[in-house]
Amino acid sequence: MKIGKLIYGKVTGFTEIKALGARVRLTFDSVTNANTCLSDNPLKSDGFTASIPSTLVYSLVRIKVSPSIRSPVQCGNCLRFGHTGRFCRSKPRCSHCSEANHKLLSCPTATSTDPTGFYCKGSHISSDRNCPEWIKQKKINKIMAVENVSFPEAVQFNNNNRVIKLTLFLKLYHMIALHLMSRLELTHPQ
């Protein structure tokens, strides 16, 4: 069966179909249409799987595609994750003793006691990157980027200790997205 007949009416926004052996490459007119095809995968019922290629070609330059994994954002004021001190509405918390209502500079025990982590009560300052909570937040950010899921879903994945199937998720920067045609490869089992 010709691939054009399979795709017609199921996938929208593509500008080119090219057969590559057992694979088919679709070129889309926008990143939005390519992402819709990837997330909904309208051809799944016909045995096709959608995946993002490992490289893109832009102006004759090969660009390696990989997920964008951000470092956890920790507030310098309240020491919680997910926001910065600029947008914090909580009371200040000391990164040395983890007590509320004062900061490190005015901590009465900063020179006389060992630091105490806010989350794990370990013997490190609360912003230490070796803290188990910081490592957990980093893992959650990786799940969000690789699996293209929301923060609550990534927390649920992490808490259930599920084995995550690593799939590539491409987050194109706005500037590149304006100039680049997304390429999507469909593979049909033989």
Disulfide bonds with the S-S distance in Angstrom:
none
